[in-house]
Amino acid sequence: MESLQEDSVQWIELSERLLRKVQELECLMEEVRSDMEAYRAAREEWHIWHQEWKRVREVG
């Protein structure tokens, strides 16, 4: 039972870290929107982190 609780806590922590990274990248995209090259780079990284966050949420 303890293992399930530990797994649940770890999943929640991972999900929260991924969400913070997604939100951080969303803010960065807003800041660099006028610079399309920087925006595309931020958007690419955001997509990677967002996909991972969604994947972790589906597993949990």
Secondary structure, 3 states (H helix, E strand, C coil): CHHHHHHHHHHHHHHHHHHHHHHHHHHHHHHCCCCHHHHHHHHHHHHHHHHHHHHHHHHC
